[in-house]
Amino acid sequence: MEDIIALSGTLGVKTNDEKFLAFGPEQKYIGFLWNGVNKTVRLPQGKLFERVDQIKLFLNQRLFSYNHVEVMVGRLNHVSYILPQLRCYLCSFYRWLKSWVTKSALRTLPDDVKDDLDRWFHTLVTFLETWLIPNPAPTKIVWVGDALTGFGIRVMIGRQWAQFQLVQDWKELTNQERGIAWLETVAIRLGLLMLESLGIKQGKTFIVWTDNTTTEGAIRKCKSKDKSLALLWKAIQDALVGLQVDIEARRVTSAENKADTLSRGVRDGHKCNDWDFC
């Protein structure tokens, strides 16, 4: 690199002779360390712990200025480049900033921002620091899920399929209101467990086909205002981060849903040797 910089100077190309790195498998770019050999990306040494400490201080603070919140959003937004699953937990910050009429005023921490910041803290202290560089193009694996309150849940991934029958009086077993949207979300969680057991390649974004509008919207938002769904989505987010994958929703009609019959308890047309779970 020294020779290249010296040659650049003789050619009239101004080059900073201090801010450069020698050729190597790992280089720093936009605040991350990228490894071209292993195809991984990570935060520089100590930066992750710095972000965790900043979140802890933020959570323990009583009053906040507009600029202070804006700086925290910028820091978390930067981390979201390697943790895109957490971008949904930035929306409450932007709502908070938008509602700040008098920017010189100090304000207390809203409950929704605190909840989202708790998710950031939980993930940053548990996730694997080195990540495979994600592939932005979604992967089609024929992942289809469906649920029926009268029978149960079915999931298909390629030729593999799973069928789960609900226990009798399943709604009365908990105090929470749980309906078809909750079952459809459970189908996504079960699909992730199937992917893990089948063996998946990290860094992929998988397409999930669903015929439920609520589930489709929840996948795009990666969270829900419904309390029972919110808890389930937190578990899904943990699974996505742990597997280093992401999901993308696509709509399919009930008539074209290949797993629709499985959710009704019908196994006709599905081979038993492709039965992955029960």
Order of alpha helices (4+ residues) and beta strands (2+ residues): alpha-beta-beta-beta-alpha-alpha-alpha-alpha-beta-beta-beta-beta-alpha-beta-alpha-alpha-beta-alpha-beta
